[in-house]
């Protein structure tokens, strides 16, 4: 008797004589019931037919998942790893997974249906809003890695959800603010309709009983707004008063609390205006302004969190037997040998031991083109291996990596306040004290000259209208937005005074090596002597230089063929055996001594000239040069157009410095300058009243960087130079500095606009409110509109510069050498 045909969808036997079929993967498939047929047709119609292909392929091949992926999934079966992600509930365990590849509700149905059929799984619930899957299972029946593999087999990616604490905390606070804002907006509309019915101009025939009911209804709807939506204002006011400090929360709390209590009194006594609509309107508009400001701040925090989240959760370590093993990231130690496949993130700083590839550093420097890497090159944690497999020797992990240093510098910049922001904070303090004093005096005058009820609403209008919210938001929002925008352009601001200081610069001092030039020697040309071939001379030179780590050796490129018995003669050159031939490369006198012939004259042309020769005589000249950066001339032209004085200050030979200055159009150039000379020169300029910007890279520039009014370090600069600088050019493109100068001026202009508007509005509205020409309701609208205008104006800084700087080659963030 033939065995029944299994249903292609669920696997159950198909009843004899069944006519239910679905067309799947170009073939008719038998179904056991109309339900399976309907679901299968829906899956195909929804474009999810690949579900059956994945299921079929993997059913016939249980080991279809790559071995590397299986190793990574099995890491999650370890108890120490599960402590970070898994929660135990009796005999069951629960985890939240982030699912990748979801496109519609049908995807959620497939994942839940597939997992719930796995033995040991008791719950599988997918939130389509955030793509998080809550999975509960019995670990004694099935392993977590098996469940993740099952998700992978049906075509989706899954990994434990672990939110960044800082960004998650701010996101949670923003959600609470949004709930408060929503409640205030909802109640504001309802209270507005109820209170408008009490106005005589809107309703002439309202009965007394209905008026009382509407008063109490308005009170009931306003109470949750005051107690819940406005809770942050009261908490902030209490905190500030305990610290003997005045803030806008004090003014807001007085206005809201006073109007609410007065409204309660008016409702209970059935006399006077209730103004509950003013309370809810004030709360709604103020919460809207604060929510926008928090959203702007969240974007900056998330940009820092993205840097931290660039690191992978695990790494492949090569053990003592030469075999790779998957370990967690926190198990990596300095000195470990790691294997990195194409497409994987670099887990730690290190040096490439073997392999040639390209590395994507766009997340750190804004450069979208991958940079070529080969043995001997340093590599940075958080970057992405693009092409070939690499093996690296770990140099730094955790907080010691260059990525962590960048995050710390960014956090320091965000915590600093420039002078303009500090002045705004002080002005807000004094302004609030003035307003409170004026409110008391004006209220007393109205009480004495008119009546107590009118005096109360005059004071309330003054407190609402002149709340210094816009004044307090004027500078922080602009600074936060501008700092994040410049970081995307490739300028990392590490101290808060930079944006303000850049607008006052009148003198720019530039270093030469590593700043205007690329800071590495390049082979410019080969001049073979008569009877010799240039290509053959280059191969011999490469063999001699292959084992050297000197910067000059890198100019010749790398070759697998190396010379034997290579000896270094410091200050002179190298000597070694190439195919049995004794060769030397270096200074002419050192090379000529090998053959006993007189040293040839050094060519009278710019560059560093090296001679290659053997025991028979000289073979070829090699000329090396430090190549000028492609946009160096554009930088000098841009600085000159801005009316800035440009000075080239370098420790190189005077002749070389003057030649470069002439080439770039720099009028003032000084060579042969020691670090002490550079420092003295900058201090002399400052004593003459100049504001100096210094752009440098090496350790010898650190004293000058520390002394200059504004100091900027190149992306390839030494770590010490970067920590001493006020900003870092993450990209090696010099013209980004021009964008920073323009961005700083625009930031200052918007900050001044915000301060002018906030101050002008508060100064103008105060006498109008004191004269009774502004009601509390209109005061709430004006104050909220002022705050919203300031925030929206600051958000224009998200468009600082252009993406042009991201289309050029970028440099590593932190280098180990100091150039």
Secondary structure, DSSP 8 states (H G I E B T S, - for coil): -----B-TTT--B--TT---EEEETTEEEE-SSHHHHHHHHHHHHTT-THHHHHHHHHHH-TT-S-HHHHHHHHHTTSHHHHTTT-EEETTEEEEEEEEES--SHHHHHHHHHHHHTSTTEEEEEEETTTTEEEEEEETTTS-HHHHHHHHHHTT-EEEE----HHHHHHHHHHHHHHHHHHHHHHHHHHHHHHHHTTSTTT-SS--HHHHHHHHHHHHHHHHHIIIIITHHHHHHHHHHHHTT---HHHHHHHHHHHHHHHHHHHHHHT-S---HHHHHHHHHHHHHHHHHHHHHHHHHHHHHHHHHTTS-SEEEEE-TTS-EEEEEGGG--TT-EEEE-TT-B--SEEEEEE--EEEE-HHHH---S-EEE-TT-EE-TT-EE-SS-EEEEEEE-GGGSHHHHHHHHHHHHHH---HHHHHHHHHHHHHHHHHHHHHHHHHHHHHHHT-HHHHHHHHHHHHHHT-THHHHHHHHHHHHHHHHHHHHHTEEE-STTHHHHGGG--EEEE-IIIIIEEEEEEEEEEEE-TT--HHHHHHHHHHHHTT--SHHHHHT---S---EEEEEETTTEEEEEETTEEEEEESHHHHHHHHT-------SSSSEEEEEEETTEEEEEEEEEEEE-TTHHHHHHHHHHTT-EEEEE-SS-HHHHHHHHHHHT-SEEE-S--HHHHHHHHHHHHHTT--EEEEE-SGGGHHHHHHSSEEEEETTS-HHHHHHSSEEESSS-TTHHHHHHHHHHHHHHHHHHHHHHHHHHHHHHHHHHHTT-S-HHHHHHHHHHHHHHHHHHHGGGGG-S-GGGGGS----SS-SS--
